[in-house]
Amino acid sequence: MRALGDLHGALALLDAASEQTPPLAEIFSNRGFIAAELGDRERARESYARAVYLNPQLLAARLGYGAELFASGDLEGARSQYRLALGIDEENLVAHLAMYELELQLGNREKALAHQKRALAVSQLFSSIAPKERRRILALCAPGDWFANTPLEYLVDRETTTLHKLFLTTPERLAALRLPEYDALFNAIGESSENVEMLLLAELVAKMLGRPIVNAPLRVLETNRVRCARLAAKIPGCNAPQTVEHSRTALQNYEIDRPTILRPVDSHAGKSARRITTSAELKHYLGETEGERFFLTPWVDYSSPDGYFRKYRLVAVDGEIFPYHLAISSNWMVHYYSSEMKAEQWMRDEERRFLEDWRAAFPQTAASALERLTESLGLEYVGFDCSIDHDGNLLFFEADPAIIVHLTDDRELFPYKYEHVPKIFRAFERLIDRQHARPQ
């Protein structure tokens, strides 16, 4: 009945079968599977719980129960089920991938990467096949955490876009792989010190495949904070504070004579970033912060006349610039989800106006600088974090092709996002479709 599309009929039969004596774990496991497909999460959890009680070694039930607990937000409960699943099958791909996601959410990066490594030992290629396929992407990815690669899962329509994710490990394993058919080759690997070798390998793979690649790996390398700031500084109307990189040893006797932002190399989302003003503060920072190499960037006061700080995120797709969000905060270190955007209607109104017409929010000098920067980077897909300085110039923070773009915000609080953010998704689809139309 499920094969015929009658999920409710299938569930009714399983409900009836669950009443038989003695009860069978497989019946409850199947009922949990169908209930989950119907979106009845409570019945799914109850069914899987009964199945693992009846047969603790039933792998499908352990995996299903773990997935339902994960979806409900019970991360510890989910982790327990996946650990038990790995006790049944220590190489289980689903369990290792789920543990990778769980450990990252729980802040255990090293444990997460260990599970990912076990998963990649089983398979390097992971495919999500679109039921109404219109395009097929082969994405080159690097092992790592959430920040290692462009999160394409949020960008593409799973109904119409098939996504093949190929994780690069060794040339020998890559040579033995049989790749699926695809329309566009996309380099999803973002810039970081950990990803340099992966980007060079991606460049080699693209040449071996003989296909044009979106976001050429060598161009992605130029989004490094130091090199990109140098590039941006050459553009008229762009205020790009110059970032320098130093080792922990070199910083021991470093003199700080102006407000400076200090962060570990490869840190993301402001983790361990600190504004310091004296050499004493630098020594204290090094004493409490892990890492061997650090970025230092002069801090610029970019507060607006109303005293608030504004950080704009925009995305360039095939040269066209789209606004993604505006974060307004009373704190100089602006992060969207720790700002006051949810609490203040006037902030959301300003963000709505920005999404409607980003050029109206930017002085002409700053808008032109952003266009020039997009052209200079030469990437088909890249995100920018920036602001406007006190002279009306573009204040450049970061360019990142692995920047996250999603549409998961509260629809009632942010209805305007559901009108404007999909424009980025459609532009990305057009980019991929144009790649398919190019002669090979």
N, C-alpha and C positions, 0 to 999 in steps of 0.2 A: 504493500500500500504506500509505503514511503517512496518507492521507486516510481510509482504512478503519480506522485505529488500530493497524496492525501495524508498529510502529516497528522491531522486530527484523528483520522480513522486508524492510523498506525498506533497513535498514542492510546486510543480507546482499547485496542486489542492488547497492548502491553499492560494496560491497567488491569484488564481481565485476567491476563496470564499471571500477573503478580500476586493474585489471590490463591494460586494453586499451592498444594502442599506436597513435598517440601518446597519452600521458596528457592528460586534459582538466582544466583548473583547476576548471571548474564541478562536475565529479563530486566532487572532493575538498572543495570548499566545501559542497556538499550533504551529503556524508558528515559533515563537521564539525558541521553544523546538527543532523542526526539524532542523532549521538553526544552532543551537548550536551543534547538533549532527554531522552536516556536516562540522563544523569548520568555518562557516560564522559568525564570531562574530559580525560584524557590523550590519548585517541584524537581528541577534538575539536581539541585544540591541534595535534596532529601533522597532522591533515587540513587545517586552515586554514593551517598553515605551508607545507605542500606546495602548496596552492592559490595563495598569494601568490608563491611561488617560480616557479610555472608562468606566472602572469599577474599581475604587480605592479599592474595597473590594475583588477583585479576588486574592485569596491567592497564587495560582500557579504562576500567573504572577509576583507578588511581589517577590516571592522566586527566580524565574528564572531571573528577572531583577537584583536582588541583586547578584546572582551568576555571571552574565555577567559583572557587574561593578567591582566585586571583581577580576575577571580574567583579566580585562583591567588595573588594578592598581588603580582604583578610589575607595579607601578605604572608604572615607567619604560618597560618593554616595551609596556604597554598605551598609554601616552601616545604612544610612537613610532608605533604602528599607527594611532591615531586622527588623528595629524597627517598621516600619509600618506593616510588616507581623505579628509581635508579638502583635500589636494592634488588629489584626483580630483574631489571635489564640495565646493567651499568653503562651500556653504550647507547641508550635510548636517545635518539636525536631530539624528539619533542621535549623530553624532560630537561635535557641540557640547555636547549634554547630558552625554555621557560625559566630555568634557574638563572640564566644569564640576565634576563629581563628583571627578575625578582631581586637579585643581588644588587643590580644597579639602582633600582628604586630604594633599596634598603641602605644604600651608601657603601656597599662592599665591592668596590671596583675590582680588586685583585681576584676575589672569588668569582665574580662575574666573568672576567676574562678567562679564568681557568675553565669554566663551563663552556664558554664559546670555543676555546681551543679544542675541547673534547668533541664538540659538535662538528667543528671544521675537519677533524680527523676522519669523520664519517662522510661528510659531504661538503663540497665547496660551493655548490650551486643550489640556490633556493628559488623556486618559481611560484608565482601567484598568477594563475591563468584566469584571464577575464572571460566571463560567460558570454559577453557580447563583444568580442574582441574586435577592435579597430586599429590598434597599434601595439607593437611589441618592443620593449626596451631591454637591452642587455646592459646592466649597470655594473661597472667595475668597482669593487668595494675593498676596504682594508679591514682586517680584524681590529677591534677596538671598542670603545664605549660609544654612547649615543652621539658624541660629537665628532667621531672619526669620519663619518660619511654624510652626504646630503640625504636628509630623511625623505626619500621619494614617496614613501607610503602615504604621506600627507598631501603630496602634490598631484598624484595621479588618481583618476577615477578607476576604482578596482573593477567596475562593471565593464569598462571599455578598453582598459589598458593592461596588457599583460606585462608583468615585471619579473625579469630574471635577474637575480642578484648573484654575481660571481665574486666570491671572496678570493683575493690573490694571496697565495701562500708561497709555493715554490715553483720555479719554472718547470721542474720535472712533473709535478702533479698537474700543472696547467696543460702541459703538452699531452697528457694522457686523457684529458677531458674531451667528451663529445658535446659541443655546444648546441643549444637549441637554435631554431631560426629566429631572427630578430630583425627589426626595421631600423633601429637607431642604437648606436653605441654611446653610452653616457659614462663619463668619469665621475663617479660619486665621491671619490676620495678627497677629503678636505685637507687643508694645509696644517701641518704640525711637525714638530721635530721627529715624532715617532713615525710619521707618514712619508718622510722624504724618500726612503727606499721603495715604499709601495707606489708612490707617484712615478718614480723612475721605471719601476716594473710595469706600471699601467701604460706608460709611454711605449715601452717595448711590445707589450701585448697588442696595443692598437696598431702598431706598425706590422706586426705579424698577421693580424687579421685583415689588414689592408682596407680598413673602412674608416671614413671620417668619424671623428670622435667629438662629442659635445663636451665643452670644458676641458680643453687640452691640458694634460697633467703638468707640463712645464709652465703653462700660464698660471695654473693654480698655485704653483710654488711661489709666484710673485705676490701672492696675497699675504705672505709672511708680514708680521707687524712692522719689522724694521724696513724691509724693502718697499712695502706698500706705502709707508709714510713718506719715504724719499720720493717715490713716484708722485704721490698726491701733492707734495710741496712744490713741485714744478708747475702745477696747474694754476693759472691766474684765478684769484677769488677763492682759493682753498687754503684754509688755515689747518695745517697738518703738523701738530707737535711731533718732533722727531724722537722716535723710540730707539733706545739703545739696549743691547743685551750684555749682561755681565754675569760672571760666575759668582758663587757665594764667596769664594776666596777673594776675588777682586773687590767685592763690596765691603770687606771687613774694614778697610781704611778709606772708604769713599766719602767724599764731602758733599753734603746736601745743603745747598744755599738758596733753594726756592721750593715751593710746594711741588711734590713729585708723586706720581702714581706708580706704585711698585706692585708687581704681580709675578707669580711663578710662570715660566715658559710653559705653554700648553694648558694653562688654566682657562676655564670657561665660566661664563655667567657671573663674573665678578668674584669667583671663589678665591679667597686669600688676597684679593686686591685691596690695597690700603693707600690712603693719601698720607704722606709723611712730609714734615717740614724741617726736620733737623737730623743731623748725623746720629744723635742719641736715639731718636725714634727709629732710624734705620737699624741700629744694632739690636734694639728691642724686637723689631719686626723679624729679623733673621733668627733671633733666639726662639721665637715661637712658631715659625713657619717652615714647613718642609720644602725641599727642592734644592737643586744644585745650580740652576740657572734662572735668571730673572730678567724681566723687561722693566725698564724705567722710562717713564714718559712725563714730560712737564705737564703739570695740571693747569688748565685754563678755566677761569671763572666764566661759565657760559649761562649764568642765571639770566632770566628774562627780567624786564622792568618790574614785573609783579613779584619777583623774588623766587619764582619756581624755575626748576630745571626741566628742559624739554629734550627728549631723545627721540629722533625720528628713525624709523626703520623703513627702508625702501628696497625694492627688488627689481633688478634689471633682467629682462628676459629678451634675448635676441636684440639687445640694444634699446628696447623700450622700457622706460622706468615706471614702476607701479608703486604707489604707497601701500604699506602693509599695516603699520600701526604707529601711534604716537603715545609715548609714555611721559606723563607729567608728574613730577615729584618735588617735594620740599627738600629732598636729599640729593646731593650732587651725584651720588652713585645711583643712577636710575636703572631700575629693572621693572619690567612691565607688571609682573604679578606681585611685587612688593610695593608698588606705587599706590597712589590713592585713586586710581582709575575707576575701581568698582564703587568707591564711596561717593565720588563727586560727579554730579550730573554735568556741571559746566565743563569738566575735563572731557567727558565723553562727547559732549557737543562739539568741543574743539577738535577732538579726534575725528569725528564724523566729517567736519568741514575739510580736514586734511585729506581724508580718504576720497572725498568728492573732487578735490582739486588741490593736489599737493603744491603746484606751482604758485597758487595764491598764498600759500603759507611761507614760501621761500622768496627772499629777495632775488631779483634776476641774476645778480652776480653769483649767488650760491647755487641756483638752479643750473646755470651754465657750467659751473665748476663740476657739479655732479655728472652732467652729461659728458664732459670732457674726461672725467675719471673713468666712467663706464667704457668709453671708447678706448682709452689708454690700456685698460686691463685686458680687453679683448676676450672676455669670457661671455659665453652665451647665457649663462645663468649665474647670478651673483647677488648677494644681499649686502646692504650698507647700513651701518649705524652711524648717525651723525647728528649735528645740531647746527645752530646759527650763532656765530660769535657776536660780540658787541658792535662790530663794524659791518655786520650784514654779510660776512663771508661764510662759506661752508666750513664748519668745524668738523674735521674728519676724525672718526674714532676707529672704524674697522671696516674692512671688506672681507666677506666670507661666503664662498660658494656652498658651504655646508650649513648655512643659516637655516633655522627651522621656520617654516611657514605652514600654518595649520588653520583650521576653522573649527575649533572645539570650544569657543567661548560661549558663555550663557547667551542664548538668542534673545531673551527678554531684555537683558542689560545692554547688549551690543548688537541690536538688529541691523545696524548699518554695515557691520562687517560681512553679513551674509549677502549683502548686495555688491560689495566692492572687492572683497578678497578673492571670490571665484574668478575675477578677471585675470588674476595671476595664474590660476590653474588652467584656464582656457588658453592663455598665451603660451604656457609651457607645452600644452598639447599641440598647438600650432607649430612650435619650434620642433618638436619631435616629428610631426607630420612632414615638415619641410625637409628634414634630414632624410626621411624615407623617400621623398620625391627626387632627391639629388641623384645624379648618375653615379653608379659605383665604379 
